[in-house]
Every structure is written in C-alpha cells, then in structure tokens.
Amino acid sequence: MDKAGASTNAPGRIDRTVLKEPTYQSTPKYSLIILGTGGDVKVWMVEDGKRLFVDQNANGDLTDDGPAIEPSNIRDIGANRWDFEYLLDAITPTNGSRHTNFVLRRWNYDGKEDSYGLSLSVGGQMPMYAGWFGTFWSTNCESAPVVHFGGPFTPRLLRRSEFTIGESQQRLSLCFINPGSGPGAESRLSIDALPAFVVPQLTIEWPTASGSAPLRTSHALTQRCCYWEFYTTQFEVPKGAVAGKAKVFVSFPVGGKPIELTTTEMVEPVAESNSTR
C-alpha cells in the first residue's frame, strides 16, 4: 500500500489569513485553493456578486492582482436557465510555478441555488476539476472550503456504493480525488491528465464461501467520460462470490505510476441482490 507524506499545509491546519482585501460591493464569498503536491501555495478566491477576485500571485493580497474578473461567455438559455464563466490565463505564484487554464463556471438551470465548477491545469500540465457537488463557498475566511489542486490522489469508485451478487454487463467506474477540506472542496484528476495508453486496471479479490478457492478478477478501465471518470461497461460479479467485503487494487501499465497515490487498495461491500435479500 502506498502512503504519501502528510503536508504541513493539510486543510485542517492551514493558515487562513488574508493580508489585504478590496472594497466589496456585496457580501463576499470565500474559497481557498492550495496548489502542488505539498500544498505550499495558497490562492484565495473571493466572489463579490458577479465578479471574482483571485490572488493570482498567491501573496495573500487581493488588491495587487489587477481588476476583478468579470463574467465571460454569458448565456441566457431562458426559463430561469443561465450560465457564464470567469476566465484567467494563469496563476503565477512568487515561487515561479505557473498554473494555467483557470475556468470557474457558474450556472443555474432552474435550481434553488447556483452551482459552480472549477477547472485548472496544475503546473500547466495536470488538468483537474473541483466543484459541481456540495458547498463551494463560505461567507468568512475561517470556514472557507480548502480545495487542494495537486497530488497525491486517492482512488474512489463511482456510481455505486456496493457490488451486487449476480450483476453483469454493468459499469465499473473509477476516479482519482484529493478530498480537500470536505464536501464541496473535493478535487478530481481530469481524464485528460493521463495519456490514452495509460489504462487504469482494477483487480478484485472476492469474498467466497468457507473452504472455497480464492477468487480474483481483473478489469481494464479502457473507457473515459464525464471529465474525470475511467470505466468499463463489461463488468460482472463472478460466480462464487458471496456477501462480504471485496478488496479492490488499483494498478497501471508496466513502466511506473503516472500519478502518486495515497493508497492502491480499497475495500468495498458485496451484497446479495434484492431478489435474495
């Protein structure tokens, strides 16, 4: 099992000081990005109504980065449906790193609250996503979500909470996340971060009846979609598997891992089908 070293800038103990802020026109909403493997770079984002301040040089001063970013690509789709984007070429901290293709999307498709999705290429080379789910903002710095853009990553199965005995020709999906400070602050590795020939593989050790031979299956996740999902639709639970816990191991093609992982092992429940429960 791989274990990455803990960062001294872990979300729970990061310094949330903002050194200087502009004059806001409405109640500001805060979110904090930490960048890189160690999370040593801190970038505040503050949305003020429908304009965005970004600490582009990561020095804690939101007044020396030029004017606020205004909405771009505005669409009024009708029937209370609209969207737009905040665009920024690059975040350029004083340590010399450069993080590109910043796009913060805001939309409301007839929902109770607006939604947000952020994409960014860490180091100009590793595209990632955050948002879409949970709370993206806070009205004060102390409780602001902390989004970590960078590795190491934790593998997570998608679209399921368990394996079901008897299922066949189903979807088996995986993503690679950095959990950040909690729901809404989770970031996810883009499918475009890995070359097409780098195919994640899942090997599953299934629970079996007492005295039965070990049961193991392998599944190449050759398909990609939905920004961060690696998957196959040719998955089935093998005959001989029983209810219990399955061990799921993540691997990559021979030649080394393209990304650093916090672990290569997951444990997932295996349940009886509804017809047999």
C-alpha positions, -999 to 999 in steps of 0.1 A, spaced: 0 0 0 14 34 -10 14 61 16 22 97 7 38 120 33 14 144 50 17 180 41 22 206 67 -4 226 49 -32 200 53 -66 216 50 -74 212 87 -44 233 99 -37 257 71 -32 294 78 -63 312 65 -50 348 69 -59 372 41 -35 401 43 -54 427 23 -88 428 6 -105 452 -18 -137 471 -11 -166 447 -19 -199 457 -34 -219 429 -18 -213 401 8 -181 383 -3 -179 346 -6 -145 329 1 -128 297 -12 -92 288 -8 -71 268 -33 -38 251 -22 -16 241 -51 10 214 -57 19 181 -41 28 197 -8 1 223 -9 26 251 -3 9 277 -24 -23 293 -12 -46 312 -36 -77 329 -23 -108 333 -45 -135 358 -35 -167 362 -54 -183 396 -50 -217 395 -65 -209 386 -101 -173 395 -102 -143 374 -90 -111 383 -72 -82 358 -74 -50 362 -55 -30 355 -87 4 358 -72 -5 339 -41 9 365 -17 -23 369 4 -31 404 -10 -62 405 -32 -56 442 -42 -25 438 -63 -37 414 -90 -54 438 -113 -92 444 -116 -118 418 -106 -126 392 -132 -159 398 -149 -182 371 -164 -174 358 -199 -194 336 -223 -227 346 -207 -257 326 -219 -293 332 -211 -309 299 -220 -344 310 -209 -369 298 -183 -346 307 -154 -316 289 -170 -283 307 -175 -245 302 -172 -213 321 -175 -175 317 -169 -148 335 -150 -116 331 -171 -80 336 -161 -49 327 -182 -27 318 -153 -20 318 -116 17 328 -111 29 325 -75 62 341 -65 78 306 -63 80 306 -101 53 280 -107 26 286 -133 -9 271 -132 -30 277 -163 -64 275 -179 -84 287 -149 -121 285 -157 -147 289 -130 -182 281 -143 -213 294 -126 -248 283 -136 -284 278 -126 -306 255 -146 -338 262 -127 -323 251 -94 -327 265 -59 -291 277 -57 -264 285 -82 -238 258 -90 -200 261 -96 -174 241 -113 -137 250 -115 -110 236 -138 -73 243 -136 -41 228 -150 -16 224 -122 18 233 -133 4 239 -167 4 201 -172 -21 184 -149 -57 193 -156 -81 189 -126 -116 198 -116 -134 208 -84 -169 218 -75 -202 205 -91 -211 189 -57 -215 203 -22 -207 238 -9 -180 257 -28 -180 290 -8 -182 304 27 -191 340 38 -159 341 60 -123 331 57 -122 308 87 -148 284 74 -139 287 37 -136 254 18 -100 244 11 -96 228 -24 -63 210 -30 -53 210 -66 -24 185 -69 -14 151 -57 -12 126 -42 -45 112 -52 -69 88 -36 -88 63 -59 -125 61 -55 -152 40 -72 -181 60 -88 -218 54 -94 -221 26 -68 -219 20 -31 -215 -17 -33 -211 -47 -56 -243 -68 -60 -241 -106 -65 -255 -115 -99 -249 -82 -116 -235 -84 -152 -227 -61 -181 -226 -32 -157 -205 -1 -154 -174 -1 -132 -160 34 -127 -131 50 -110 -118 85 -103 -88 99 -86 -95 126 -60 -79 149 -35 -105 153 -7 -96 188 4 -114 201 35 -146 181 29 -178 180 7 -177 207 -20 -139 210 -17 -130 177 -33 -109 179 -65 -106 153 -92 -80 144 -118 -91 150 -153 -92 121 -177 -70 142 -200 -42 141 -174 -33 106 -184 -23 96 -219 -47 73 -237 -23 44 -234 -23 46 -196 -52 24 -187 -60 20 -150 -67 -16 -140 -87 -28 -111 -80 -63 -96 -107 -75 -72 -103 -102 -45 -138 -115 -39 -152 -130 -7 -160 -167 -11 -177 -194 10 -155 -211 36 -133 -236 21 -136 -223 -15 -106 -214 -36 -96 -178 -38 -115 -158 -64 -98 -129 -83 -109 -109 -114 -92 -81 -133 -108 -52 -152 -92 -27 -176 -109 7 -175 -104 14 -212 -132 40 -215 -134 76 -203 -160 103 -200 -176 129 -178 -144 149 -171 -129 126 -145 -144 90 -150 -123 60 -161 -146 30 -167 -157 -2 -184 -192 -14 -191 -182 -50 -193 -182 -57 -155 -199 -85 -137 -196 -101 -103 -182 -136 -108 -200 -168 -98 -187 -180 -65 -186 -146 -49 -206 -143 -16 -217 -114 5 -189 -97 25 -160 -74 17 -141 -73 -16 -105 -59 -18 -100 -37 -49 -65 -30 -60 -55 -2 -85 -26 -5 -109 -13 10 -141 6 -5 -171 42 -16 -166 66 13 -166 56 31 -134 27 50 -120 19 82 -138 5 98 -106 12 94 -70 -15 76 -49 -22 77 -12 -32 41 -15 -36 14 -41 -62 -6 -22 -99 -1 -15 -124 -22 4 -160 -24 -9 -191 -42 3 -206 -71 -16 -243 -76 -11 -270 -101 -21 -293 -90 -49 -327 -76 -39 -344 -108 -50 -324 -128 -25 -323 -104 5 
